[in-house]
Amino acid sequence: MPIIVNLDVMMAKRKISLNELSERVNLTLSNLSILKTGKAKAIRFSTLEAICKALDCQPGDILEYVNEEKE
């Protein structure tokens, strides 16, 4: 998939656990885990906003587009 989710990288930079982030953004551990592993098919803007607020980052810090044709 050409969209890479770097949530785990941002969590490591901010030294925050999945449990703590789950509580801060009011999202279940399973849904947050699906997003973190890149298996999510979609994300709501409200969820992305909450994650960015909790991690003090920009959406581009979490989501990355990779052109598969160039690889």
Backbone hydrogen bonds, N-H to C=O, Kabsch-Sander energy under -0.5 kcal/mol:
donor,donor_aa,acceptor,acceptor_aa,energy
4,I,2,P,-0.6
4,I,64,E,-3.6
6,N,4,I,-0.6
6,N,62,I,-4.1
10,M,6,N,-2.0
11,M,7,L,-2.5
12,A,8,D,-1.9
13,K,9,V,-2.3
14,R,10,M,-2.0
15,K,11,M,-0.6
15,K,12,A,-0.6
16,I,11,M,-2.2
21,L,17,S,-2.4
22,S,18,L,-2.4
23,E,19,N,-1.9
24,R,20,E,-2.3
25,V,21,L,-2.4
26,N,22,S,-0.8
27,L,22,S,-1.8
32,L,28,T,-2.4
33,S,29,L,-2.6
34,I,30,S,-2.1
35,L,31,N,-1.9
36,K,32,L,-2.7
37,T,33,S,-2.3
38,G,35,L,-1.3
39,K,34,I,-1.9
40,A,34,I,-0.9
48,L,44,R,-2.5
49,E,45,F,-2.8
50,A,46,S,-2.0
51,I,47,T,-2.4
52,C,48,L,-2.6
53,K,49,E,-2.4
54,A,50,A,-2.5
55,L,51,I,-2.4
56,D,52,C,-0.9
57,C,52,C,-1.9
61,D,58,Q,-1.8
62,I,58,Q,-0.6
62,I,59,P,-1.2
63,L,59,P,-2.9
64,E,4,I,-2.2
66,V,2,P,-3.5
68,E,66,V,-0.8
70,K,67,N,-0.9
71,E,67,N,-0.5
71,E,68,E,-0.6
